[in-house]
Amino acid sequence: MPAMTKTLNLRVDAKLKAQAEQIFSELGLPTSTAITMFLKSVVRYGGLPLDLQLRPNRETRQAIEEIEQGVGLSRTFHSTDELMEDLLHDA
């Protein structure tokens, strides 16, 4: 017995649709198959199967690089007591 199917109607930006369909075409996939693959991935993953991240701007990338290189960091503390002593000493 074939699987029961439902129709999915959605609105997307025309340019986005065309760009996606071009990629699907190059992959040899009908749009409906690509969307079905996405939905199955959501179910299998238990959420969006995407790497959702904000791309850091130039200032943030520079700050990250400085931290990775140890530039401008305070000294390290081995306990909260040591940290508090340092904070209160500077106050």
N, C-alpha and C positions, 0 to 999 in steps of 0.2 A: 504494500500500500504506500503510495507516494506521500511525502511529508506535506502537511497542510501549510499553505503559504498565505501571507497577508500582504497587502499593498502598503507601501510606505510613501507618503507624500510629504515633501519638504521643500522649503524655499532656500535657495543659496544664491549668492552673487553670480551673475552670468559669467563674468570673467574667470572667477574661481572654478566654476563648473567646467568651462572650456579647457582650462589649464589641466585640471584633474583628468578629464576625459582624454586629453592628448597623452598623458602619461599612461593611463590605463590601456589605451590603444597600442602604445609602444610595447606594453607588457603582454598584449594579446588578451586582455580581460575586458569583458563588458562591464559597464559601470555597476550594474546590479550585482555582479559577482564580487567586485571590489568592495562594495558596501557590505555585502554578506560576510566577506572575509573579516572586515573591520568589526562587525557586530559579534562574530564568533570569537574574535580576539578579546573583545570586552568581556564576554562571558567567561572565557578561559582564564583571563588575567584577573578578573574580579574588579575591574575598574578600567580606566582609559589606558590602553596599551601604548602610551606615548611618554616620551621624556619631556615633561613640561618644565620649562625653565625660562627665566628671564635672562636675556643676554645682558651682561653688565656693561655699563657705559665706560668710556675711556678713564674717567676719574676712579671708578670702582675697580677696574682692571689694574690701574696703577697702584691703588691701595693694596690690592691682593698681592701683587708682585713684591711690594715693599715688605709686607708681612712675611711672605715666603722667604725673603732674603734677610729677615730680621732687622730691617731698618726702622728706627723710631720706636721700638718696643721698650716697655719698661722692664725692669729686672724681674726675674721669676721669684716666686715665693714657695716655700715648702709647706706652709700651713696658713690657715686663716689668721691665727694669732700673729704670725710674722707679717702678714699683709696689713692687719689692723694697726700694728705697731708702726709700720712705715707710714700709713695714711695719717695717723694721729701725730706723728713726729713732724710731718710736713704742714700740718694745719696751723 
